[in-house]
Amino acid sequence: MTEFLLVVLLIAAVAVIAVLVLRNRRTRRPSPGRVDPLADLPDTWDPMKIGVADVITYAGIDHVVRGTITMTEGGVSWYEHLLDGSTGRRWLTVEDDEGDLELTLWQRVEGTDLVPGGDVVVNDVVHRQVERGQAAFRSEGTTGTPPTGTVDYADYATRDKTGLLAFERWAPTQSWEVSTGRRVTPAELTVYHAQPGS
């Protein structure tokens, strides 16, 4: 009988200890350690909200948005962002083309006497004009353009649409600036907004 009572007391003691341990675990709060500052950022970003001082990572290289140009023509707006990174400067165009998001990275071509008109051949590849017009613009940050004005533009593409060519003239008296471009997807870019919640 004494052995039976001893076993019952031992089981009761283990049960009490287990209850105390479980209660302690529930009430214990995690110690306030270092917190990941990016943990609460959303996994997705809105390309239409890119702005000056944002950081955009493309192909493993960080680029700072130095300036933004907002273009408007016929009630439609699109954006050109000047990106500055360790491999130089490039432009990112963001446009909502009737519900289709178009992201294009552009690289300026220096020292060319190319002008829009008819087919344009670059590196033995023929580019045909797909769009031409004049847009009003306003700029913020560093863009190399006046704060406001108009820009003449002409967009060209190869037959398969993989090779892109753009002409821009920021004032009637200036020469054409020429850029080559390629489409990118949102998955190829990572954006860190300078203003949280942007």
ZILIN-V475713 format. One record per residue. SS is DSSP state (alpha for helix, beta for strand, coil for the rest). OMEGA is omega in whole degrees, -180 to 180 (* if undefined). NEAR is the number of other C-alpha atoms within 8 Angstrom. Layout:
BEGIN
SS_OMEGA_NEAR + SS_OMEGA_NEAR
END
This chain:
BEGIN
coil_180_4 + alpha_178_5 + alpha_179_6 + alpha_179_7 + alpha_178_8 + alpha_178_8 + alpha_179_8 + alpha_179_8 + alpha_179_8 + alpha_178_8 + alpha_179_8 + alpha_180_8 + alpha_178_8 + alpha_179_8 + alpha_179_8 + alpha_179_8 + alpha_179_8 + alpha_179_8 + alpha_-180_8 + alpha_179_8 + alpha_179_8 + alpha_180_8 + alpha_-180_8 + alpha_179_8 + alpha_-178_7 + alpha_-176_6 + alpha_-180_6 + coil_178_6 + coil_178_4 + coil_-180_4 + coil_-178_4 + coil_178_4 + coil_177_4 + coil_-176_4 + coil_177_4 + coil_-177_5 + coil_-179_5 + coil_-174_5 + coil_-177_5 + coil_179_5 + coil_179_5 + coil_180_5 + coil_-179_4 + coil_179_4 + coil_-178_6 + coil_-179_6 + alpha_-179_7 + alpha_-179_6 + alpha_177_6 + coil_-179_10 + coil_-179_10 + coil_179_12 + coil_172_10 + coil_176_13 + beta_180_12 + beta_177_13 + beta_177_11 + beta_-180_10 + coil_177_6 + coil_-178_5 + beta_178_8 + beta_176_10 + beta_176_12 + beta_176_12 + beta_-178_15 + beta_-179_13 + beta_-180_15 + beta_175_16 + beta_175_12 + beta_180_11 + beta_178_12 + beta_176_11 + beta_177_9 + coil_179_4 + coil_179_5 + beta_180_6 + beta_171_9 + beta_-170_11 + beta_172_11 + beta_-178_12 + beta_176_13 + beta_-179_14 + beta_-179_14 + beta_-179_11 + beta_-176_10 + coil_179_7 + coil_178_4 + beta_-178_6 + beta_173_9 + beta_180_11 + beta_175_11 + beta_176_12 + beta_178_13 + beta_-176_13 + beta_173_11 + beta_-176_9 + beta_179_7 + coil_177_4 + coil_177_5 + beta_179_6 + beta_177_8 + beta_176_12 + beta_-178_12 + beta_174_11 + beta_-176_12 + beta_175_12 + beta_-180_10 + beta_175_9 + beta_-177_9 + coil_172_5 + coil_178_4 + coil_176_6 + coil_-180_4 + coil_174_7 + coil_178_6 + coil_180_7 + coil_-177_6 + coil_177_6 + coil_178_8 + beta_-179_10 + beta_176_8 + beta_-178_7 + coil_179_4 + coil_178_5 + beta_-178_7 + beta_176_10 + beta_179_15 + beta_-178_11 + beta_178_12 + beta_-179_8 + beta_177_7 + beta_179_9 + beta_177_7 + beta_-177_9 + beta_170_11 + beta_178_11 + beta_168_12 + beta_-176_11 + beta_174_13 + beta_-177_10 + beta_-179_8 + coil_180_8 + coil_-175_11 + coil_178_4 + coil_171_7 + coil_179_7 + coil_179_7 + beta_178_9 + beta_176_10 + beta_179_10 + beta_171_12 + beta_180_13 + beta_174_12 + beta_-179_13 + beta_-179_12 + beta_177_12 + beta_173_14 + coil_-178_12 + coil_-179_8 + coil_176_6 + coil_178_7 + coil_177_9 + coil_-177_11 + beta_-180_13 + beta_-179_12 + beta_174_13 + beta_176_13 + beta_177_11 + beta_-170_12 + coil_174_10 + coil_-176_9 + coil_-177_6 + coil_-179_4 + coil_177_7 + coil_-179_5 + coil_170_9 + beta_-176_10 + beta_179_13 + beta_171_11 + beta_-175_12 + beta_174_12 + beta_177_10 + beta_174_9 + beta_178_9 + coil_176_8 + alpha_-179_8 + alpha_180_5 + alpha_-177_8 + beta_169_10 + beta_-176_9 + beta_174_10 + beta_-177_7 + coil_178_12 + coil_178_9 + coil_179_6 + coil_180_5 + coil_179_4 + coil_*_7
END
